[in-house]
C-alpha cells in the first residue's frame, strides 16, 4: 500500500542491532527536541523525566510492557513507525487521518490522531489551555482495539478543539 507523500518511510528495525535504540533516539531528538511538533497551532510537549538515559516518553514510543519479562521490551511496530509520529501531529488535518478529542472516564480529555488505514495511532493529553502533551503511540494490532477506537471516534467531543 502506498503511503501519503507527507509520511516518512518506516525505520528499519530488522535485524535488530546493538545500536538500534541509539539511532531511534537520534530520530526522537530531531523530531521532538531540536524542533517540536505542532497540533492546532500549539507546540506538543512531553515530560522531561529520564529513564535509562533517555526520556520516558521515548520508551513509550518504542517499547511496550512485557508482563512475563517484567520489563519494557522493544516493540518493532512502534519503533519502525517512530518517523510517523511527528508528521501525523503536524499534518493531523490530512484526509488520511482521523483526529478527535474524547472525554475519558477519569475526566481527562485525550486527543487521538489515528492513521486508520495504516493501523497507527498517536495519543495526546489535552489541557484546559488547549495545550497537548504527548502520551504514547502504537501500532493498532487487534481488531477489538480498532473497534474501541471507532467507538471513541463516534463519541468524540464535537464542539471543542
Number of C-alpha atoms within 10 A of each C-alpha: 5 4 11 10 7 12 15 15 13 14 19 13 17 9 7 11 10 8 9 17 17 12 13 21 18 13 15 22 16 13 18 19 13 8 10 16 20 19 19 15 10 12 17 21 18 18 11 10 10 12 11 7 7 15 17 16 20 22 23 19 24 25 20 16 14 12 9 6 8 8 10 14 14 19 19 18 19 26 25 18 23 24 19 23 26 22 15 25 24 18 18 21 14 13 10 16 20 16 22 21 23 22 15 11 7 6 8 13 20 21 23 24 23 26 21 15 10 13 13 21 24 22 21 23 21 20 12 8 6 13 17 23 17 23 19 18 25 23 19 19 11 9 9 10 11 14 11 11 17 14 11 17 18 12 13 20 15 11 6 9 10
